[in-house]
Amino acid sequence: MTAFMKVPMSTGIRWLFYAVTPNETSFENVDDVPRYIEDAVPFFVFAVALEVVVGLLTGKQVLRINDAITSAGAGLISLLPLLLMRGIEITGYVWVHERFCLYELPWNSAWTWWLCFIAVDFGYYWFHRMAHEVNFMWASHQTHHSAEDYNLSTALRQSILQRYLSWVFYLPLALIVPPAIFVAHLQFNILYQFWIHNEMIKSLGPLEWILNTPSHHRVHHGRNPYCIDKNYAGTLIIWDRLFGTFQAENEEVVYGLTHPINTFNPIEAQFGYVKYLWSRLWEFDNLSDKVSSLVKGPGWAPGKPRLGNIEDIPKVKAPVKKYDSGLPLSLSLFVLSHYLLVLIGYQELVARKSGLSQLNVACFIAYIVLSLTCFGALFDNRYYAPFLECFRCVLFVACDLYLTRGRLEERPVWQHLIQWYFLFSACLWGLQAVRMLMSPKNEKEQQKQS
C-alpha cells in the first residue's frame, strides 16, 4: 500500500499547477526523469475527493459516480500500454534527436527549460486543433469529450490512441532540445490541464488573458454551437488569441459530444468512434470521398465545407437531460469500491513491474480491462452484467489463492479482507445471476432490452 503515494503532498499539488522550477525538473538523461503522471495518480484521487466535499458543503452535485468512474477508467486504460513499453512520443523524439540534432542546447540551462516550456505548449495547441479538425485524429480525441459532466474526473478521460498521433507535433524540438527536458515538460503540460476541468472557479481575473483557465476550457468542452472548435490551449491561451480560435464563456455551457455516446462503458468511449469511422468509410463509392472522410472534419460530408456547417450542430440549451440508467446509490458505491481496489492494484503493479515477467504484466492488464468492462456493464444496467461481474470476482479469488499458495498465513490482514470482499461480491452477483435465470421469460427480455 505504501507504493500508492510516492511523493510529498505539497510536491504533488505543485505538479498539477506547473509550479516547478528549472533546477528541480531539469535532467541530463531521459531515464532520470520521474514518471510525473503515474506518480500523480494519488493526487488526482485526492483532488477529486476534495471537489466532492466542497460540492457537498456548497450544496452542489459536482459529479455522478457512474460518469466519474467511466472517465477514470478511460484514463487508466490510456496508461496501460506504458506498463509494457516506453511511450512512442519519447521513443520517437529520442530517435530523431540522436540522428538529426542540429545543435543541442545545454540541459542544465534555465533558457533551455523556458524555451521548451513555450515550444511544447505551442506544439500541443496545433496537435489539439488538428485533433478536432481531422476526422481520423478526432476518432481518438473524442474520448475526452464524451463526458456529459464537467469536473476534475473529466480530465482523467484520456484516449489510449491519442499519444500515437500527438508525438509528431513535437519532433521539430528534437533538433535542438535535449530529450529529458522535453519529457518533463510534456508531462507537466498534461498535468496542468487537470485542474482547469472544474465549474467552481469562475474567473482568474487578468490571468484569463494569458493562461488557459477553467472558464476557457469549459467553452472548449461545450456542445453549444458557439463553443465548437474553440480554445485549444494547453497552458497558455495566447495561441488561441493569436490564431483566431478564442471564445469567451457567455451562455451556460452544455458538455459532451454533439451526438452523445449514451454508455458508461470506457471501452466503448475509447473505440466507439473508430468503429463508426470505419463503417462510414465504406459508405462512400469513390476514393476521394473516402480520403476526405478521414482527413477532413467530423462534420464533413460531400458538398460541405472542410469542417462542415455550424448550422448542422444540434441546438442545445442548458439544462439538458444526461444519460443515466438510474441505478441505486448502493450499486454505484459498490462499483466505486471495486474501482478503487483496481486503482490500488494498478499502482502496486507500477511499483513492482520490474520484478514481473511481461506475461504476468499482460495478465494483470487484461484483468484491469475486464474489470472496467464489468463496471461499464453494471452502470449501463446490461442484462449480462451480473454474470460477468460474478466471473470477475471469482477469477480474482482464484488467482489470488494460486499466487499466494503455501504462504496465506504470511499475508497482512488487509489482503485477507480484500479476498473476503471479492468472495462476498462473487456470491452476491452469483445469486443475482441465478435469480435472472429463474425469472419469467418476459422479465429476461426486459433485462436484455435495457
C-alpha positions as CSV (number, residue, x, y, z in Angstrom):
1,M,0.0,0.0,0.0
2,T,3.0,2.3,0.5
3,A,3.5,2.5,-3.2
4,F,0.2,4.3,-3.6
5,M,1.8,7.7,-2.7
6,K,5.4,8.2,-3.6
7,V,6.0,11.9,-3.2
8,P,5.0,14.5,-0.6
9,M,1.5,16.1,-0.8
10,S,2.9,19.6,-1.3
11,T,5.1,18.5,-4.2
12,G,2.3,16.6,-6.0
13,I,0.0,19.6,-5.7
14,R,2.6,21.9,-7.2
15,W,3.0,19.5,-10.2
16,L,-0.7,19.9,-11.0
17,F,-0.2,23.7,-11.4
18,Y,3.1,23.6,-13.3
19,A,4.5,25.3,-10.2
20,V,8.0,23.9,-10.6
21,T,11.5,25.4,-11.2
22,P,14.0,24.6,-13.9
23,N,16.5,23.4,-11.2
24,E,14.2,20.7,-9.8
25,T,12.9,19.5,-13.2
26,S,15.9,19.5,-15.4
27,F,17.7,16.2,-16.1
28,E,20.6,15.1,-18.2
29,N,19.2,11.6,-19.1
30,V,15.7,10.5,-20.0
31,D,15.7,7.6,-17.6
32,D,16.3,10.1,-14.7
33,V,13.0,12.0,-15.4
34,P,10.4,11.0,-12.9
35,R,7.1,9.5,-14.2
36,Y,5.2,12.5,-13.0
37,I,1.8,11.5,-14.4
38,E,2.0,8.0,-12.9
39,D,3.2,9.3,-9.5
40,A,0.4,12.0,-9.6
41,V,-2.4,9.4,-9.6
42,P,-3.0,9.7,-5.8
43,F,-3.2,13.4,-6.1
44,F,-5.8,13.1,-8.8
45,V,-7.9,11.0,-6.4
46,F,-7.3,13.4,-3.5
47,A,-8.4,16.4,-5.7
48,V,-11.5,14.7,-7.0
49,A,-12.5,13.8,-3.4
50,L,-11.9,17.3,-2.3
51,E,-14.0,18.6,-5.1
52,V,-16.8,16.4,-4.0
53,V,-16.5,17.5,-0.4
54,V,-16.6,21.2,-1.4
55,G,-19.6,20.4,-3.6
56,L,-21.4,18.8,-0.7
57,L,-20.6,21.8,1.6
58,T,-22.0,24.3,-1.0
59,G,-25.0,22.2,-1.9
60,K,-23.9,21.4,-5.4
61,Q,-23.6,18.0,-7.0
62,V,-20.3,18.2,-8.9
63,L,-20.1,14.6,-10.2
64,R,-22.0,11.4,-10.8
65,I,-20.3,8.3,-9.7
66,N,-21.1,6.5,-13.0
67,D,-19.7,9.3,-15.2
68,A,-16.7,9.8,-12.9
69,I,-15.7,6.2,-12.9
70,T,-16.1,5.9,-16.7
71,S,-13.7,8.9,-17.0
72,A,-11.2,7.5,-14.5
73,G,-11.5,4.1,-16.2
74,A,-10.8,5.5,-19.6
75,G,-7.8,7.3,-18.2
76,L,-6.5,4.1,-16.6
77,I,-6.8,2.3,-20.0
78,S,-4.7,5.1,-21.6
79,L,-1.9,4.3,-19.2
80,L,-1.8,0.5,-19.6
81,P,0.5,0.3,-22.7
82,L,3.2,2.2,-20.7
83,L,3.4,-0.9,-18.5
84,L,4.8,-2.9,-21.4
85,M,6.7,-0.3,-23.4
86,R,8.1,3.2,-23.4
87,G,5.7,5.7,-24.9
88,I,6.1,6.4,-28.6
89,E,6.3,10.1,-28.0
90,I,9.5,9.6,-26.0
91,T,10.9,6.8,-28.3
92,G,10.3,8.8,-31.5
93,Y,11.7,12.0,-30.0
94,V,14.9,10.3,-28.8
95,W,15.3,8.6,-32.2
96,V,15.1,11.9,-34.1
97,H,17.3,13.7,-31.6
98,E,20.1,11.1,-31.8
99,R,20.1,11.1,-35.7
100,F,19.2,14.6,-36.8
101,C,20.1,17.0,-33.9
102,L,21.4,20.3,-35.3
103,Y,22.6,21.8,-32.1
104,E,22.0,20.5,-28.6
105,L,21.1,23.2,-26.1
106,P,22.5,22.7,-22.6
107,W,20.2,20.5,-20.5
108,N,21.0,22.4,-17.3
109,S,20.2,25.9,-18.6
110,A,17.1,27.8,-17.5
111,W,16.8,29.3,-21.0
112,T,16.5,25.8,-22.4
113,W,13.8,25.0,-19.9
114,W,11.8,28.1,-20.7
115,L,12.2,27.6,-24.5
116,C,10.9,24.0,-24.2
117,F,8.0,25.1,-22.0
118,I,6.8,27.5,-24.7
119,A,7.6,25.2,-27.6
120,V,5.8,22.2,-26.1
121,D,2.7,24.3,-25.4
122,F,2.8,25.6,-29.0
123,G,3.1,22.1,-30.3
124,Y,0.2,21.0,-28.1
125,Y,-2.0,23.8,-29.5
126,W,-1.6,22.6,-33.1
127,F,-2.0,18.9,-32.2
128,H,-5.1,19.7,-30.2
129,R,-6.5,21.8,-33.1
130,M,-5.9,19.1,-35.6
131,A,-7.4,16.5,-33.3
132,H,-10.7,18.5,-33.7
133,E,-10.3,19.3,-37.4
134,V,-9.1,16.0,-38.8
135,N,-11.5,13.1,-38.5
136,F,-9.1,10.2,-38.0
137,M,-7.5,12.2,-35.2
138,W,-10.8,13.1,-33.7
139,A,-11.5,9.3,-33.5
140,S,-9.0,9.2,-30.6
141,H,-9.6,12.7,-29.1
142,Q,-13.4,12.4,-28.9
143,T,-12.9,10.0,-25.9
144,H,-12.0,13.0,-23.8
145,H,-15.1,14.9,-24.9
146,S,-17.6,12.1,-24.4
147,A,-18.3,13.0,-20.7
148,E,-21.5,14.9,-20.1
149,D,-20.3,16.1,-16.8
150,Y,-17.5,18.6,-16.3
151,N,-15.4,18.2,-13.2
152,L,-11.9,17.1,-12.2
153,S,-12.7,13.5,-13.1
154,T,-13.5,14.6,-16.6
155,A,-9.8,15.4,-17.0
156,L,-8.9,11.8,-16.5
157,R,-11.0,10.6,-19.5
158,Q,-8.0,10.2,-21.8
159,S,-7.6,8.3,-25.1
160,I,-5.3,5.3,-25.4
161,L,-4.8,6.1,-29.1
162,Q,-4.0,9.8,-28.8
163,R,-0.3,9.6,-28.0
164,Y,0.3,7.6,-31.2
165,L,-0.8,10.7,-33.1
166,S,0.4,13.6,-31.0
167,W,4.1,12.8,-30.9
168,V,4.9,14.0,-34.4
169,F,3.9,17.6,-33.5
170,Y,6.8,17.8,-31.1
171,L,9.5,16.4,-33.4
172,P,10.9,19.8,-34.5
173,L,12.0,20.3,-30.9
174,A,14.2,17.2,-31.2
175,L,16.6,19.1,-33.4
176,I,17.8,21.3,-30.5
177,V,16.2,20.4,-27.1
178,P,17.6,17.5,-25.0
179,P,15.0,14.7,-24.7
180,A,15.0,14.7,-20.9
181,I,13.9,18.4,-20.8
182,F,11.2,17.6,-23.4
183,V,9.9,14.6,-21.4
184,A,9.5,16.6,-18.3
185,H,7.5,19.4,-20.0
186,L,5.4,17.0,-21.9
187,Q,4.1,15.6,-18.6
188,F,3.7,18.9,-16.9
189,N,1.7,20.3,-19.9
190,I,-0.8,17.4,-19.4
191,L,-0.8,17.7,-15.6
192,Y,-1.6,21.5,-15.8
193,Q,-4.8,20.7,-17.7
194,F,-6.2,18.6,-14.9
195,W,-7.3,21.3,-12.6
196,I,-8.9,23.5,-15.2
197,H,-11.6,20.9,-15.6
198,N,-13.9,22.4,-12.9
199,E,-17.0,24.6,-12.7
200,M,-16.2,26.1,-9.3
201,I,-13.6,28.6,-10.4
202,K,-15.4,31.2,-12.4
203,S,-12.6,33.7,-13.3
204,L,-8.9,34.3,-12.6
205,G,-9.1,38.0,-13.5
206,P,-6.1,39.3,-15.5
207,L,-4.7,35.8,-15.8
208,E,-7.5,35.0,-18.2
209,W,-5.6,36.9,-20.9
210,I,-2.5,34.7,-20.7
211,L,-3.3,31.3,-19.1
212,N,-5.8,28.6,-20.1
213,T,-8.3,28.7,-17.3
214,P,-11.4,26.8,-16.2
215,S,-13.6,29.3,-17.9
216,H,-11.8,29.0,-21.2
217,H,-11.7,25.2,-21.1
218,R,-15.4,25.0,-20.2
219,V,-16.1,26.6,-23.6
220,H,-13.8,24.0,-25.2
221,H,-15.8,21.1,-23.8
222,G,-19.2,22.6,-24.7
223,R,-21.5,21.4,-27.4
224,N,-23.4,24.7,-27.7
225,P,-22.8,25.9,-31.3
226,Y,-20.8,28.9,-30.0
227,C,-18.3,26.5,-28.3
228,I,-17.5,24.2,-31.2
229,D,-13.8,24.2,-32.2
230,K,-12.7,26.9,-29.8
231,N,-10.0,27.3,-27.1
232,Y,-7.4,24.6,-27.9
233,A,-4.8,25.9,-25.5
234,G,-2.8,23.6,-23.2
235,T,-1.3,26.0,-20.7
236,L,-1.2,29.4,-22.5
237,I,-4.4,30.8,-24.1
238,I,-2.3,33.3,-26.1
239,W,-2.2,30.8,-29.0
240,D,-6.0,30.8,-29.4
241,R,-5.9,34.6,-29.3
242,L,-3.2,34.7,-31.9
243,F,-4.7,32.2,-34.3
244,G,-8.4,33.2,-34.1
245,T,-9.8,30.2,-32.2
246,F,-10.5,32.0,-28.9
247,Q,-14.1,32.2,-27.5
248,A,-15.0,33.7,-24.1
249,E,-17.6,32.0,-22.0
250,N,-21.1,33.5,-22.1
251,E,-24.1,31.3,-22.4
252,E,-24.2,28.4,-19.9
253,V,-22.2,25.5,-21.4
254,V,-23.8,22.1,-22.2
255,Y,-21.0,19.5,-22.1
256,G,-20.3,16.4,-24.1
257,L,-20.4,15.4,-27.7
258,T,-22.9,16.8,-30.2
259,H,-24.1,13.2,-30.6
260,P,-23.8,11.6,-27.1
261,I,-22.5,8.0,-26.8
262,N,-25.0,7.1,-24.2
263,T,-22.9,4.5,-22.4
264,F,-20.7,4.3,-19.3
265,N,-18.5,1.6,-20.9
266,P,-15.0,3.0,-21.1
267,I,-14.1,0.6,-23.9
268,E,-16.9,2.0,-26.0
269,A,-15.8,5.5,-25.1
270,Q,-12.3,4.6,-26.3
271,F,-13.1,2.8,-29.6
272,G,-16.7,3.5,-30.4
273,Y,-15.9,6.3,-32.9
274,V,-13.2,4.3,-34.5
275,K,-15.8,1.6,-35.3
276,Y,-18.2,4.3,-36.6
277,L,-15.4,5.9,-38.8
278,W,-14.5,2.5,-40.3
279,S,-18.1,1.7,-41.2
280,R,-18.7,5.2,-42.6
281,L,-15.6,4.8,-44.8
282,W,-17.3,2.1,-46.8
283,E,-20.4,4.2,-47.4
284,F,-18.5,6.2,-50.0
285,D,-18.1,4.9,-53.5
286,N,-15.0,6.9,-54.7
287,L,-11.5,7.1,-53.3
288,S,-11.7,10.9,-53.0
289,D,-14.6,10.8,-50.6
290,K,-13.1,8.0,-48.6
291,V,-9.9,10.0,-48.1
292,S,-11.9,13.2,-47.3
293,S,-13.9,11.3,-44.6
294,L,-10.7,10.6,-42.8
295,V,-8.7,13.9,-43.3
296,K,-11.5,16.5,-43.2
297,G,-13.5,17.5,-40.1
298,P,-16.0,15.2,-38.3
299,G,-18.9,17.3,-39.7
300,W,-17.8,17.0,-43.3
301,A,-20.0,15.3,-45.9
302,P,-19.8,15.5,-49.7
303,G,-20.8,19.0,-50.8
304,K,-20.0,20.6,-47.4
305,P,-17.0,22.7,-46.3
306,R,-13.9,21.0,-44.9
307,L,-15.1,21.4,-41.3
308,G,-18.8,21.0,-42.0
309,N,-21.6,23.6,-41.5
310,I,-22.0,25.0,-38.0
311,E,-25.8,25.1,-38.8
312,D,-25.7,21.3,-38.6
313,I,-24.7,21.3,-35.0
314,P,-27.8,20.4,-32.8
315,K,-29.0,23.4,-30.9
316,V,-28.9,22.8,-27.1
317,K,-29.6,25.0,-24.1
318,A,-28.9,24.2,-20.5
319,P,-30.1,22.4,-18.6
320,V,-30.3,19.1,-20.7
321,K,-31.1,15.6,-19.6
322,K,-28.0,13.5,-19.3
323,Y,-27.6,9.8,-20.0
324,D,-28.2,7.8,-16.8
325,S,-29.6,4.3,-16.2
326,G,-31.0,5.2,-12.8
327,L,-29.2,2.7,-10.7
328,P,-29.4,2.9,-6.9
329,L,-26.7,4.6,-4.9
330,S,-25.7,1.4,-3.2
331,L,-24.8,-0.2,-6.5
332,S,-22.8,2.9,-7.5
333,L,-20.9,2.8,-4.2
334,F,-20.2,-0.9,-4.8
335,V,-18.6,-0.3,-8.2
336,L,-16.7,2.7,-6.7
337,S,-15.2,0.4,-4.0
338,H,-14.1,-2.1,-6.6
339,Y,-12.7,0.6,-8.9
340,L,-10.6,1.9,-6.0
341,L,-9.2,-1.6,-5.4
342,V,-8.4,-1.9,-9.1
343,L,-6.6,1.5,-8.9
344,I,-4.6,0.4,-5.9
345,G,-3.7,-2.8,-7.8
346,Y,-2.5,-0.7,-10.7
347,Q,-0.3,1.4,-8.5
348,E,1.2,-1.7,-7.0
349,L,1.7,-3.1,-10.4
350,V,3.6,0.1,-11.5
351,A,5.8,-0.2,-8.4
352,R,6.6,-3.9,-8.8
353,K,6.6,-4.4,-12.6
354,S,10.4,-4.6,-12.8
355,G,10.2,-7.9,-10.9
356,L,7.5,-9.4,-13.1
357,S,7.6,-11.1,-16.4
358,Q,5.9,-9.4,-19.4
359,L,3.4,-12.3,-19.4
360,N,2.4,-11.5,-15.8
361,V,2.1,-7.8,-16.5
362,A,-0.1,-8.6,-19.6
363,C,-2.3,-10.8,-17.5
364,F,-2.7,-8.0,-14.9
365,I,-3.6,-5.6,-17.7
366,A,-6.2,-8.0,-19.1
367,Y,-7.8,-8.2,-15.7
368,I,-7.9,-4.4,-15.4
369,V,-9.6,-4.2,-18.8
370,L,-12.1,-6.9,-17.7
371,S,-12.9,-5.0,-14.5
372,L,-13.5,-1.7,-16.3
373,T,-15.8,-3.5,-18.8
374,C,-17.8,-5.0,-16.0
375,F,-18.2,-1.6,-14.3
376,G,-19.5,-0.1,-17.5
377,A,-21.9,-3.0,-17.9
378,L,-23.2,-2.6,-14.4
379,F,-23.7,1.2,-14.8
380,D,-25.4,0.6,-18.2
381,N,-27.7,-2.0,-16.5
382,R,-26.8,-4.6,-19.1
383,Y,-28.6,-8.0,-18.7
384,Y,-25.3,-9.8,-18.7
385,A,-23.6,-7.6,-16.1
386,P,-24.3,-9.9,-13.1
387,F,-22.8,-12.9,-14.9
388,L,-19.7,-11.0,-15.9
389,E,-19.2,-9.4,-12.5
390,C,-19.6,-12.8,-10.7
391,F,-17.0,-14.3,-13.1
392,R,-14.6,-11.4,-12.5
393,C,-14.8,-11.7,-8.7
394,V,-14.4,-15.5,-8.8
395,L,-11.4,-15.1,-11.1
396,F,-9.7,-12.7,-8.7
397,V,-10.2,-15.0,-5.7
398,A,-8.9,-18.0,-7.7
399,C,-5.8,-16.1,-9.0
400,D,-5.1,-14.7,-5.5
401,L,-5.2,-18.1,-3.9
402,Y,-3.0,-19.5,-6.6
403,L,-0.4,-16.8,-6.4
404,T,-0.2,-16.9,-2.6
405,R,-0.4,-20.7,-2.2
406,G,1.6,-22.0,0.7
407,R,2.0,-18.6,2.4
408,L,-1.5,-17.4,3.2
409,E,-0.6,-17.1,6.9
410,E,2.2,-14.6,6.0
411,R,-0.2,-12.1,4.3
412,P,-1.3,-8.9,6.2
413,V,-4.8,-8.7,7.4
414,W,-5.9,-6.2,4.7
415,Q,-5.1,-8.7,2.0
416,H,-7.3,-11.3,3.6
417,L,-10.1,-8.7,3.9
418,I,-9.9,-7.8,0.2
419,Q,-10.1,-11.5,-0.7
420,W,-13.2,-12.0,1.5
421,Y,-14.7,-8.9,0.0
422,F,-14.3,-10.3,-3.5
423,L,-15.7,-13.6,-2.4
424,F,-18.7,-11.9,-0.9
425,S,-19.2,-9.9,-4.1
426,A,-19.0,-13.1,-6.2
427,C,-21.7,-14.7,-4.1
428,L,-23.9,-11.5,-4.3
429,W,-23.7,-11.4,-8.1
430,G,-23.9,-15.1,-8.4
431,L,-27.3,-15.1,-6.6
432,Q,-28.4,-12.2,-8.9
433,A,-27.5,-14.2,-11.9
434,V,-29.4,-17.3,-10.7
435,R,-32.4,-15.2,-10.0
436,M,-32.3,-13.8,-13.5
437,L,-32.0,-17.3,-15.0
438,M,-35.1,-18.4,-13.0
439,S,-37.1,-15.3,-13.7
440,P,-40.0,-15.3,-16.2
441,K,-39.2,-15.0,-19.9
442,N,-40.7,-11.6,-20.3
443,E,-38.6,-10.2,-17.4
444,K,-35.5,-11.6,-19.1
445,E,-36.4,-9.9,-22.3
446,Q,-36.9,-6.6,-20.5
447,Q,-33.4,-7.0,-18.9
448,K,-31.9,-7.6,-22.4
449,Q,-33.6,-4.6,-23.9
450,S,-32.2,-2.4,-21.0
